Amino acid sequence: MNSAREPKSTPAPPPSPAAHHHASHRRLLRDPGAPGDLAGIDAIVVPTARPSQYLRHASHLAQTLRCPLVVLCSGRWTSAARVRAGAAPGADVLAIDFTGASAARLPALETSTVLPPRLRRNADTAAKRNFALALARMVGWRRIAFLDDDIEVRAPDDLRRAAGLLDRFDAAGLSIGGFPDNSVVCHAYRAVGGDQDSFVGGGALVVETVRNVAFFPNIYNEDWFYLLKEDGLRPLAVTGQVRQAPYDPFRTTERARSEEMGDVLAEGVFWLLDEGGSVRDADLRHWTAFLARRRRFIEAILDHLPHVPVRPDERRRMEESLKAARGRLALIRPELCLAYLDTWRADGKVWRDFVELLPSGVSFGDALRYLADAGQGRGGLRRPGPTLT
């Protein structure tokens, strides 16, 4: 009898999540070729709900670029008055108290209501950006830069260079360095060893406002849909770099829940673009397959979590967030994805009709009064006066 012990077999590692996910969409970006000429920025737009100290960088940046800083404020931690008080001396800051799309003369977009309540996004970022687009059209700002309040532009000329590309492109994004800018699920994928990239986004995006008529739907990844048209991406370049401040993507499970619908829709459409298709190919068969693929992706990440070298409490929060995303995913049906894209197309026409009827060549104050009319008497958008500097 052989008394030697048989060697213990090493368990096979779980299957990689990579087969169910496109970790980069960078190849969809057009190469601008030679660096763009420097051009002026007409305004920097920052949607914010944070205290005014988060705007110091944007305020100094606007001074350097000699353009106004438009701050759209909402929430309990900020207001136009606080922004004005904290602005850098001599900065041209136009601060507006904004309490939602219903507080302004913006069209009713059905992409905000077509989803069941549990799958809607409770945020005002898209409405603020749409308001800024309308404002820019009215006052004649052709090149505006959208910046998030946790983004740092270390080289102001990167924004000027992006603006110089807008004669050939509808938008120019800046590559986001520093902390990765991804969804909760994609952060978890990176944590288990996935080679996850970041795409161009509204956190650092310079856009052309005259010929480029697009809108931001109220959903996570709204910037991806702004950059999208029926047969693919709008002409889009990338140049320069910014830095994203760090944050904890797994702090609460609600973040994962609120992102899942938008992440599914955007990743599902961009999967087709990566494969040489278009939005028109996003039919019932595609969504049925993609939703199954998304579930396998999340479950494969969960399978890899025990092998991640992080503290137990961090691993637990990652697991809870992934399970929260999976729970939201279970509510998403292929028919709902189809309905959303149909509504997005219809809203595109509604937005174009609205924009084409806007008065042009007016002052900032008159434009604000025009856009604020719908909100008067309802605690809505504040008219010019103490809210502006």
Stockholm file with secondary structure:
# STOCKHOLM 1.0

chainA/1-389         MNSAREPKSTPAPPPSPAAHHHASHRRLLRDPGAPGDLAGIDAIVVPTARPSQYLRHASHLAQTLRCPLVVLCSGRWTSAARVRAGAAPGADVLAIDFTGASAARLPALETSTVLPPRLRRNADTAAKRNFALALARMVGWRRIAFLDDDIEVRAPDDLRRAAGLLDRFDAAGLSIGGFPDNSVVCHAYRAVGGDQDSFVGGGALVVETVRNVAFFPNIYNEDWFYLLKEDGLRPLAVTGQVRQAPYDPFRTTERARSEEMGDVLAEGVFWLLDEGGSVRDADLRHWTAFLARRRRFIEAILDHLPHVPVRPDERRRMEESLKAARGRLALIRPELCLAYLDTWRADGKVWRDFVELLPSGVSFGDALRYLADAGQGRGGLRRPGPTLT
#=GR chainA/1-389 SS CCCSCCCCCCCCCCCCGGGGCCCCCGGGSCCCCSCCCCCCCSEEEEEECSCGGGGHHHHHHHHHHTCCEEEEECSTTCCHHHHHHHSCTTCCEEEEECCCGGGTTCCCCGGGTSSCGGGSCCCCHHHHHHHHHHHHHHHTCCEEEEECTTEECSCHHHHHHHHHGGGTCSEEEEEEEESCCCCHHHHHHHHTTCCCCCCCCTTEEEEECSSCCCCCCSSTTHHHHHTEETTEECSEEEEEEEEECCCCTTSCHHHHHHHHHHHHHHHHHHHHHHTTCCGGGCCHHHHHHHHHHHHHHHHHHHHHGGGSCSCHHHHHHHHHHHHHHHHHHTTCCHHHHHHHHHHHHHHHHHHHHHHHTSCCSCCHHHHHHHHHGGGTTTTCCCCSSTTBC
#=GC SS_cons         CCCSCCCCCCCCCCCCGGGGCCCCCGGGSCCCCSCCCCCCCSEEEEEECSCGGGGHHHHHHHHHHTCCEEEEECSTTCCHHHHHHHSCTTCCEEEEECCCGGGTTCCCCGGGTSSCGGGSCCCCHHHHHHHHHHHHHHHTCCEEEEECTTEECSCHHHHHHHHHGGGTCSEEEEEEEESCCCCHHHHHHHHTTCCCCCCCCTTEEEEECSSCCCCCCSSTTHHHHHTEETTEECSEEEEEEEEECCCCTTSCHHHHHHHHHHHHHHHHHHHHHHTTCCGGGCCHHHHHHHHHHHHHHHHHHHHHGGGSCSCHHHHHHHHHHHHHHHHHHTTCCHHHHHHHHHHHHHHHHHHHHHHHTSCCSCCHHHHHHHHHGGGTTTTCCCCSSTTBC
//
